[in-house]
Amino acid sequence: MKTKHGLTHEFWADLPLVFENETIETLRYIRTRVKFLSGLDRTLYDCCRMSCCCFVGPFANLQQCPYCKLDRNRPNGTPYKTFSYIPLIPQLSALFSSEEQVETMQYRARYFEPSNDPARDGRAEQGKIKDVFDGRHYKKLLNSFLDIEGHSTNHKFFSDRRDIALGLSSDGFAPFKKRKHSAWPLILFNYNLPPTIRFWLENIICIGVIPGPKAVKDIDSFLVPLIGDLEQLEMGVKTFDRSAREMFDLHAHLIKLFGDMPAMAKLMRMKGHNGIKPCRGCNIMGVRVVGSSATTHYVPLDRSRHPDHGDIPVYDAANLPLRTHEEMVRQAQEVDSAPNVTQSNRLATKYGINGSSSFHRVQSLEYPGSMPHDFMHLIWENLIKNLIALWTGNFKDLDNSAYEIPNDVWQDMSRAAAASGADVPAAFRARLPDFMARPSEMTADAWSFFTLYLAPIMLYGKFPTSAFYRHFVRLVELLKLCLAFEITEEEVDALDTGFRKWVEDYERYVVLLAT
């Protein structure tokens, strides 16, 4: 009850004053009791006081952080800071102590089974895509054998109906308003559960929070305990199934990693979005802003007007130089085995890869197919915000006059968007703020609602050129299709073609305006 409703320690301490005739134990006692009943307990690992790294694996015997050089321990020998890891295996095993939970987790196993029960979540119709299990990577795993110590076994991925499919996400967040501190939660999602409940708070598996106060520099070190658990789960862990009244070998496989681009760069050990090769999906080369001393890069398809366009003046959006799993693993190993730091840095810059990630040891992951771009960050936290900045004349240092909508028009639209909350059912979403006056209050959900339902009406007739409005409406149509509960393979092709054409037209408009 305390966790679910966010009750404070002080509130709990005052409960005996309200319920004088009841025995209400202290939080310390209740925590001890819950720990005993659940069989779960955290494991503490020393970590850098700035959260640069965790002192495990190759850092286990270090007495100073290899990044910030701060001491690991206080003068009395106790660590300055610790990272609490909540072991994954007991959390997954505990799921099988509930017959109801075991039944609910049959969703994955039943996904491709025909059903006459319309109320039961099940597979998509033939030729449609509804869930992660319709993806090529999962279907490939179904026909692949596990390797144990380099030797193939006779056990295929997900061959037992109780095998669990997992996804992992991480992202830095600022717990305080001043945003001077950041922390990094590590959470897992159980894909065996139906999508209707998969992302509910009570079904999210948290294995720990990297405590901050600074952004983590070596997230691999904090993942060492998790990778160990995942390797055990690949081989199988003896677990009791209360529903079947039997012991069985529990297998769980991580099939997806996702987060925003900075988080994914850390998880995949890549240079990230500012590198020469910033994309984890393809080998497109970045170029620097002409005349700028900044080391950041951008990646236009058409760089024929750029003085350093290299061997490829225009990239074909339909035929980008895609990365492959084998290529990325080989390049990471080359960086690892470089004879010196200078050579290692040169290779890392060349490939956009800083070295081998701990996830290379997880057999169920495929680079980069298992690492999709996070839709929320990609669209609502980046693309839409950048378009708004462009249309308000606040995008970088560009002359946006050809795109720009007058400020007084934006002010009117912003106030109208906020006022629309009186006519929008609360079940749809919370009221929009006046985003011009209070932009920090606009969440990804708020930008989504504004973009999909209000902006197509409000922006009609506002652009200096009608082509820009039509261009935006095409984007809205593509985004709505992306958010459909299920889509056909033909619609996937339409999305591929539509987004390519949208980006090409965007670049074409920019070039025309510049000339």
C-alpha positions as CSV (number, residue, x, y, z in Angstrom):
1,M,0.0,0.0,0.0
2,K,2.8,2.4,0.8
3,T,4.5,1.8,-2.6
4,K,1.3,1.8,-4.6
5,H,0.0,5.1,-3.2
6,G,3.4,6.8,-2.5
7,L,2.9,7.1,1.2
8,T,5.7,8.9,3.0
9,H,7.6,7.6,6.0
10,E,6.1,10.3,8.1
11,F,2.6,9.2,7.1
12,W,3.3,5.6,8.0
13,A,4.7,6.7,11.4
14,D,1.5,8.6,12.2
15,L,-0.9,5.7,11.4
16,P,-0.8,4.3,15.0
17,L,-2.0,7.7,16.1
18,V,-5.1,7.4,13.9
19,F,-5.8,3.7,14.4
20,E,-5.1,3.4,18.1
21,N,-6.6,0.0,18.6
22,E,-4.7,-1.6,15.7
23,T,-1.2,-3.0,15.7
24,I,0.7,-1.3,12.9
25,E,4.3,-2.4,12.6
26,T,7.2,-0.1,11.8
27,L,8.4,0.1,8.2
28,R,11.7,-1.5,9.2
29,Y,9.8,-4.6,10.5
30,I,7.5,-4.7,7.5
31,R,10.5,-4.5,5.0
32,T,12.2,-7.4,6.8
33,R,9.0,-9.4,6.7
34,V,8.4,-8.7,3.0
35,K,12.0,-9.6,2.2
36,F,11.5,-13.0,4.0
37,L,8.1,-13.8,2.5
38,S,9.2,-12.9,-1.1
39,G,12.6,-14.5,-1.0
40,L,13.9,-11.4,-2.7
41,D,16.9,-9.4,-1.5
42,R,19.1,-6.8,-3.1
43,T,22.8,-7.3,-3.7
44,L,25.0,-4.3,-3.0
45,Y,28.0,-3.5,-5.2
46,D,30.4,-0.6,-4.6
47,C,30.2,2.1,-7.3
48,C,31.8,5.4,-8.0
49,R,30.4,8.2,-6.0
50,M,29.8,10.1,-9.3
51,S,28.2,6.9,-10.8
52,C,30.9,6.7,-13.5
53,C,31.2,2.9,-13.1
54,C,30.5,0.0,-10.8
55,F,33.4,-1.8,-9.1
56,V,32.7,-5.3,-10.6
57,G,34.2,-7.3,-13.3
58,P,37.5,-5.7,-14.6
59,F,37.0,-2.9,-12.0
60,A,36.5,-5.2,-9.0
61,N,39.9,-4.6,-7.4
62,L,40.3,-0.9,-8.2
63,Q,40.5,1.5,-5.3
64,Q,39.9,4.6,-7.5
65,C,37.4,5.3,-10.3
66,P,39.2,4.9,-13.7
67,Y,37.3,7.8,-15.1
68,C,37.1,10.6,-12.4
69,K,39.9,9.2,-10.2
70,L,37.9,9.6,-7.0
71,D,38.5,7.2,-4.2
72,R,36.2,4.1,-3.9
73,N,36.2,4.0,-0.1
74,R,36.1,6.4,2.8
75,P,39.0,6.6,5.2
76,N,37.3,4.1,7.5
77,G,37.1,1.5,4.6
78,T,33.4,1.8,3.8
79,P,32.3,2.6,0.2
80,Y,31.2,6.1,-0.6
81,K,28.3,4.8,-2.7
82,T,26.7,1.5,-3.6
83,F,24.5,0.2,-6.4
84,S,21.6,-2.0,-5.4
85,Y,21.0,-4.9,-7.8
86,I,17.7,-6.8,-7.4
87,P,18.5,-10.2,-8.9
88,L,16.4,-11.1,-11.9
89,I,16.2,-14.9,-11.5
90,P,14.2,-14.9,-8.2
91,Q,11.8,-12.2,-9.6
92,L,11.1,-14.4,-12.7
93,S,10.9,-17.6,-10.6
94,A,8.4,-16.0,-8.3
95,L,6.0,-15.5,-11.2
96,F,5.4,-19.2,-11.3
97,S,4.2,-19.4,-7.7
98,S,0.8,-17.9,-8.9
99,E,-1.4,-20.1,-11.0
100,E,-3.2,-17.0,-12.3
101,Q,0.0,-15.4,-13.4
102,V,1.2,-18.6,-15.1
103,E,-2.0,-18.7,-17.1
104,T,-1.7,-15.0,-18.0
105,M,1.9,-15.6,-19.3
106,Q,0.6,-18.2,-21.7
107,Y,-0.1,-15.3,-24.1
108,R,3.3,-15.7,-25.9
109,A,2.9,-19.5,-26.3
110,R,-0.7,-19.1,-27.6
111,Y,0.1,-16.2,-29.9
112,F,0.4,-18.4,-33.1
113,E,-2.4,-20.8,-32.0
114,P,-5.8,-20.4,-33.6
115,S,-8.5,-19.3,-31.2
116,N,-12.3,-19.2,-31.3
117,D,-12.4,-16.9,-28.2
118,P,-12.7,-13.3,-29.4
119,A,-12.1,-12.1,-25.9
120,R,-8.6,-13.6,-25.7
121,D,-5.6,-11.6,-26.9
122,G,-4.1,-13.6,-29.7
123,R,-2.2,-13.5,-32.9
124,A,-2.7,-11.0,-35.7
125,E,-4.6,-12.1,-38.8
126,Q,-2.6,-13.5,-41.6
127,G,-0.5,-10.9,-43.3
128,K,-0.8,-8.4,-40.3
129,I,1.6,-7.4,-37.6
130,K,0.3,-6.9,-34.1
131,D,3.1,-7.7,-31.6
132,V,6.8,-8.2,-31.2
133,F,6.3,-11.9,-32.0
134,D,5.4,-11.1,-35.6
135,G,8.9,-9.7,-36.1
136,R,11.5,-11.6,-38.2
137,H,14.0,-11.7,-35.3
138,Y,11.6,-13.6,-32.9
139,K,10.6,-16.0,-35.7
140,K,14.3,-16.7,-36.5
141,L,14.9,-17.5,-32.8
142,L,12.1,-20.1,-32.8
143,N,14.2,-22.1,-35.3
144,S,17.6,-21.5,-33.7
145,F,19.5,-23.7,-31.2
146,L,21.2,-22.4,-28.1
147,D,24.9,-22.6,-27.7
148,I,26.5,-23.6,-24.4
149,E,30.2,-22.9,-24.1
150,G,30.5,-22.7,-27.9
151,H,28.7,-26.0,-28.5
152,S,25.2,-26.2,-30.0
153,T,22.5,-27.9,-27.9
154,N,19.3,-29.6,-28.9
155,H,17.3,-26.8,-27.1
156,K,15.7,-24.2,-29.3
157,F,14.8,-20.7,-28.1
158,F,11.3,-20.6,-26.7
159,S,10.7,-24.3,-27.2
160,D,9.0,-24.5,-23.8
161,R,5.7,-22.7,-23.4
162,R,7.0,-21.2,-20.2
163,D,10.1,-19.6,-21.7
164,I,10.0,-15.9,-21.1
165,A,10.7,-13.1,-23.7
166,L,12.1,-9.9,-22.2
167,G,12.9,-6.4,-23.3
168,L,15.2,-4.0,-21.4
169,S,15.0,-0.2,-21.3
170,S,17.1,2.5,-19.6
171,D,17.1,6.2,-19.7
172,G,18.6,9.0,-17.6
173,F,16.1,11.2,-15.8
174,A,16.4,14.2,-13.4
175,P,14.6,13.4,-10.2
176,F,14.7,17.1,-9.1
177,K,13.4,20.2,-10.7
178,K,16.8,21.9,-11.0
179,R,18.0,19.0,-13.2
180,K,21.5,19.0,-11.7
181,H,21.3,15.4,-10.8
182,S,20.4,12.3,-12.9
183,A,19.7,8.7,-12.2
184,W,19.4,5.7,-14.5
185,P,16.7,3.0,-13.8
186,L,17.2,-0.4,-15.4
187,I,13.8,-2.0,-16.2
188,L,12.7,-5.1,-17.9
189,F,9.4,-5.8,-19.6
190,N,7.8,-9.3,-19.7
191,Y,6.6,-9.9,-23.3
192,N,4.8,-13.1,-22.2
193,L,2.1,-10.9,-20.8
194,P,-0.6,-9.5,-23.1
195,P,0.0,-6.0,-24.4
196,T,-3.0,-4.7,-22.5
197,I,-1.2,-5.2,-19.2
198,R,2.4,-5.7,-20.2
199,F,3.5,-2.1,-19.3
200,W,1.5,-1.7,-16.1
201,L,3.6,-0.5,-13.2
202,E,3.0,-3.7,-11.2
203,N,4.3,-5.8,-14.2
204,I,7.5,-3.9,-14.8
205,I,10.6,-5.7,-13.5
206,C,13.1,-3.2,-12.0
207,I,16.6,-4.7,-11.4
208,G,18.1,-1.5,-10.0
209,V,18.7,2.2,-10.4
210,I,22.1,3.7,-11.1
211,P,22.1,6.4,-8.5
212,G,23.8,9.4,-10.1
213,P,24.4,12.3,-9.5
214,K,26.1,12.4,-12.9
215,A,25.3,10.5,-16.1
216,V,26.8,7.0,-16.0
217,K,30.0,6.6,-18.1
218,D,30.4,2.8,-18.1
219,I,26.9,1.3,-18.0
220,D,28.4,-2.0,-18.9
221,S,29.9,-2.3,-15.4
222,F,26.5,-1.9,-13.8
223,L,25.1,-4.6,-16.1
224,V,27.6,-7.3,-15.1
225,P,25.2,-8.9,-12.5
226,L,22.3,-8.8,-15.0
227,I,24.3,-10.4,-17.8
228,G,25.3,-13.2,-15.4
229,D,21.6,-13.8,-14.6
230,L,20.7,-13.8,-18.3
231,E,23.4,-16.3,-19.1
232,Q,22.1,-18.6,-16.4
233,L,18.6,-18.3,-17.7
234,E,19.8,-19.2,-21.2
235,M,21.0,-22.5,-19.8
236,G,17.9,-23.0,-17.6
237,V,17.2,-22.4,-13.9
238,K,15.3,-25.0,-11.8
239,T,12.0,-23.5,-10.9
240,F,8.7,-24.8,-9.4
241,D,5.6,-24.4,-11.5
242,R,2.7,-24.2,-9.0
243,S,0.1,-24.6,-11.8
244,A,1.6,-27.9,-13.1
245,R,2.9,-29.0,-9.7
246,E,6.4,-29.8,-11.1
247,M,9.9,-28.6,-11.3
248,F,11.1,-27.3,-14.7
249,D,14.0,-25.6,-16.4
250,L,13.1,-21.9,-16.7
251,H,14.6,-20.2,-19.7
252,A,14.3,-16.4,-20.3
253,H,15.7,-14.6,-23.3
254,L,16.3,-10.9,-23.8
255,I,15.1,-10.0,-27.4
256,K,14.9,-6.2,-27.3
257,L,16.9,-3.2,-26.0
258,F,15.5,0.3,-26.4
259,G,15.8,3.8,-25.1
260,D,16.7,7.3,-26.5
261,M,19.8,7.6,-28.6
262,P,22.2,8.7,-25.8
263,A,21.0,5.7,-23.6
264,M,21.3,3.3,-26.5
265,A,24.8,4.6,-27.3
266,K,25.8,3.7,-23.8
267,L,24.1,0.2,-23.8
268,M,25.6,-0.6,-27.2
269,R,29.0,1.1,-26.6
270,M,28.6,3.3,-29.6
271,K,29.8,6.9,-30.2
272,G,26.2,8.1,-30.4
273,H,24.3,10.8,-32.3
274,N,27.3,13.2,-32.5
275,G,29.7,10.8,-34.0
276,I,31.0,10.5,-37.6
277,K,28.9,7.3,-37.9
278,P,26.1,8.2,-35.5
279,C,23.4,5.7,-36.6
280,R,23.2,2.2,-35.1
281,G,21.2,1.0,-38.1
282,C,23.4,2.0,-41.0
283,N,26.8,3.3,-41.9
284,I,25.8,6.8,-43.1
285,M,28.6,9.3,-42.6
286,G,28.0,12.5,-40.7
287,V,29.2,15.9,-41.8
288,R,30.1,19.0,-39.7
289,V,28.4,22.4,-39.9
290,V,30.4,24.4,-42.4
291,G,32.4,27.2,-40.7
292,S,31.6,25.9,-37.2
293,S,34.2,24.7,-34.6
294,A,31.6,22.4,-33.0
295,T,32.5,18.7,-33.1
296,T,28.9,17.5,-33.6
297,H,27.7,16.1,-36.9
298,Y,24.5,16.0,-38.9
299,V,23.5,13.4,-41.5
300,P,21.6,14.8,-44.5
301,L,20.9,12.4,-47.4
302,D,21.9,15.0,-49.9
303,R,25.3,16.5,-49.0
304,S,26.3,17.4,-52.5
305,R,26.6,21.1,-51.6
306,H,28.8,20.3,-48.6
307,P,32.5,20.8,-49.2
308,D,33.4,17.5,-47.4
309,H,30.7,15.2,-48.8
310,G,33.2,12.4,-49.4
311,D,32.7,9.6,-51.9
312,I,28.9,9.7,-51.6
313,P,27.4,13.1,-52.5
314,V,23.8,11.8,-52.1
315,Y,22.6,8.8,-50.1
316,D,19.8,6.7,-51.6
317,A,17.2,6.5,-48.7
318,A,15.9,3.2,-50.2
319,N,19.4,1.7,-50.3
320,L,21.3,2.9,-47.2
321,P,24.5,1.0,-46.2
322,L,22.9,-1.1,-43.4
323,R,25.0,-2.5,-40.5
324,T,24.9,-6.2,-39.8
325,H,25.4,-8.2,-36.6
326,E,28.5,-9.8,-37.8
327,E,30.1,-6.5,-38.9
328,M,29.3,-4.8,-35.7
329,V,30.7,-7.6,-33.5
330,R,33.9,-7.8,-35.6
331,Q,34.4,-4.0,-35.5
332,A,33.9,-4.0,-31.7
333,Q,36.5,-6.7,-31.4
334,E,39.0,-4.8,-33.5
335,V,38.6,-1.8,-31.2
336,D,39.1,-4.1,-28.2
337,S,42.3,-5.7,-29.6
338,A,43.9,-2.5,-30.8
339,P,47.6,-2.4,-29.8
340,N,47.4,1.0,-28.1
341,V,44.9,3.7,-27.0
342,T,45.6,5.9,-30.1
343,Q,44.8,3.1,-32.5
344,S,41.7,2.1,-30.4
345,N,40.4,5.6,-30.6
346,R,41.0,5.9,-34.3
347,L,39.1,2.6,-35.0
348,A,36.3,3.7,-32.6
349,T,35.9,7.0,-34.5
350,K,36.0,5.1,-37.8
351,Y,33.3,2.6,-36.9
352,G,31.3,4.6,-34.4
353,I,31.8,1.8,-31.9
354,N,33.7,2.1,-28.7
355,G,34.2,-1.6,-28.1
356,S,32.4,-4.8,-27.3
357,S,29.2,-4.5,-25.2
358,S,28.3,-7.0,-22.5
359,F,25.2,-7.7,-24.5
360,H,27.4,-9.5,-27.2
361,R,27.3,-12.4,-24.7
362,V,23.5,-12.6,-24.9
363,Q,22.7,-15.1,-27.7
364,S,19.1,-14.0,-28.2
365,L,20.1,-10.4,-29.2
366,E,21.0,-9.4,-32.8
367,Y,22.7,-6.2,-33.6
368,P,21.2,-3.8,-34.6
369,G,17.8,-5.5,-35.3
370,S,17.1,-6.0,-31.6
371,M,17.7,-2.3,-30.8
372,P,14.9,-0.4,-32.4
373,H,14.6,3.4,-32.3
374,D,12.4,4.5,-29.4
375,F,9.3,6.1,-31.0
376,M,8.5,8.4,-28.1
377,H,12.0,10.0,-28.1
378,L,12.4,9.9,-31.8
379,I,9.1,11.6,-32.7
380,W,7.5,13.4,-29.7
381,E,10.7,14.5,-27.9
382,N,12.7,15.3,-31.0
383,L,11.1,15.6,-34.4
384,I,8.0,17.5,-33.4
385,K,9.9,19.8,-31.0
386,N,12.4,20.6,-33.8
387,L,9.6,21.3,-36.3
388,I,7.9,23.6,-33.8
389,A,11.3,25.4,-33.3
390,L,11.7,25.7,-37.0
391,W,8.2,27.2,-37.5
392,T,8.7,29.6,-34.6
393,G,12.1,30.8,-35.8
394,N,14.0,29.2,-33.0
395,F,15.7,26.3,-34.7
396,K,19.5,26.6,-34.2
397,D,20.8,29.7,-36.0
398,L,19.0,29.1,-39.3
399,D,17.1,31.7,-41.2
400,N,13.6,30.2,-41.0
401,S,11.6,33.0,-42.4
402,A,10.2,31.0,-45.3
403,Y,8.8,28.4,-42.8
404,E,8.1,30.8,-40.0
405,I,4.6,31.5,-38.6
406,P,4.2,34.8,-36.8
407,N,4.6,34.7,-33.0
408,D,1.2,36.2,-32.3
409,V,-0.4,33.4,-34.4
410,W,1.5,30.8,-32.2
411,Q,0.3,32.6,-29.1
412,D,-3.3,32.3,-30.2
413,M,-2.9,28.7,-31.2
414,S,-1.3,27.9,-27.8
415,R,-4.0,29.5,-25.8
416,A,-6.7,27.7,-27.9
417,A,-5.0,24.4,-27.4
418,A,-5.0,24.9,-23.6
419,A,-8.7,26.0,-23.8
420,S,-9.6,22.9,-25.7
421,G,-9.3,20.9,-22.6
422,A,-12.8,22.0,-21.5
423,D,-14.2,20.1,-24.5
424,V,-11.9,17.0,-24.5
425,P,-13.0,14.0,-22.3
426,A,-10.5,13.4,-19.5
427,A,-10.2,9.8,-20.6
428,F,-8.5,11.0,-23.8
429,R,-5.7,12.8,-21.9
430,A,-4.9,15.5,-19.3
431,R,-5.5,19.1,-20.3
432,L,-2.9,20.6,-22.5
433,P,-0.9,23.6,-21.0
434,D,-0.3,26.8,-22.8
435,F,2.8,25.4,-24.5
436,M,4.1,28.8,-25.6
437,A,4.0,30.2,-22.1
438,R,4.9,26.9,-20.3
439,P,6.8,24.7,-22.7
440,S,8.4,22.6,-19.9
441,E,4.9,21.2,-19.0
442,M,4.5,19.6,-22.5
443,T,5.1,15.9,-22.1
444,A,5.6,13.4,-25.0
445,D,1.9,12.5,-24.5
446,A,0.9,16.1,-24.8
447,W,2.9,16.6,-28.0
448,S,1.3,13.5,-29.4
449,F,-2.2,14.7,-28.8
450,F,-1.4,18.2,-30.2
451,T,0.3,16.8,-33.3
452,L,-2.3,14.2,-34.2
453,Y,-5.5,16.0,-33.4
454,L,-5.1,19.7,-33.0
455,A,-2.2,20.9,-35.2
456,P,-3.7,19.7,-38.5
457,I,-6.7,22.0,-37.9
458,M,-4.8,24.9,-36.2
459,L,-2.0,25.1,-38.8
460,Y,-4.3,25.1,-41.8
461,G,-3.7,28.3,-43.8
462,K,-1.0,29.5,-41.4
463,F,2.2,28.6,-43.4
464,P,3.6,31.1,-45.9
465,T,3.5,28.2,-48.5
466,S,0.7,25.6,-48.6
467,A,3.2,22.9,-49.6
468,F,4.7,23.1,-46.1
469,Y,1.2,22.4,-44.6
470,R,0.7,19.4,-46.9
471,H,4.1,18.1,-46.0
472,F,3.1,18.2,-42.2
473,V,-0.2,16.5,-42.8
474,R,1.6,13.7,-44.6
475,L,3.7,13.2,-41.5
476,V,0.6,13.1,-39.3
477,E,-0.9,10.4,-41.5
478,L,2.3,8.3,-41.2
479,L,2.4,8.8,-37.4
480,K,-1.2,7.6,-37.0
481,L,-0.4,4.5,-39.0
482,C,2.6,3.8,-36.8
483,L,0.3,4.0,-33.7
484,A,-2.3,1.5,-35.0
485,F,-2.8,-1.6,-32.9
486,E,-2.1,-3.8,-35.9
487,I,-0.9,-3.1,-39.5
488,T,-0.6,-5.0,-42.7
489,E,2.7,-5.8,-44.4
490,E,1.5,-3.5,-47.2
491,E,1.2,-0.7,-44.7
492,V,4.7,-1.4,-43.5
493,D,5.9,-0.9,-47.0
494,A,3.8,2.3,-47.2
495,L,5.5,3.6,-44.0
496,D,8.9,2.8,-45.5
497,T,8.1,4.7,-48.7
498,G,6.3,7.5,-46.9
499,F,9.0,8.4,-44.4
500,R,11.7,8.2,-47.1
501,K,9.7,10.6,-49.3
502,W,8.9,12.9,-46.4
503,V,12.6,13.3,-45.5
504,E,13.7,13.7,-49.1
505,D,11.0,16.4,-49.6
506,Y,12.1,18.1,-46.4
507,E,15.7,18.3,-47.6
508,R,14.5,19.5,-51.0
509,Y,12.5,22.3,-49.5
510,V,15.5,23.4,-47.4
511,V,17.8,23.5,-50.5
512,L,15.2,25.4,-52.6
513,L,14.7,28.0,-49.8
514,A,18.5,28.3,-49.3
515,T,19.0,29.1,-53.0
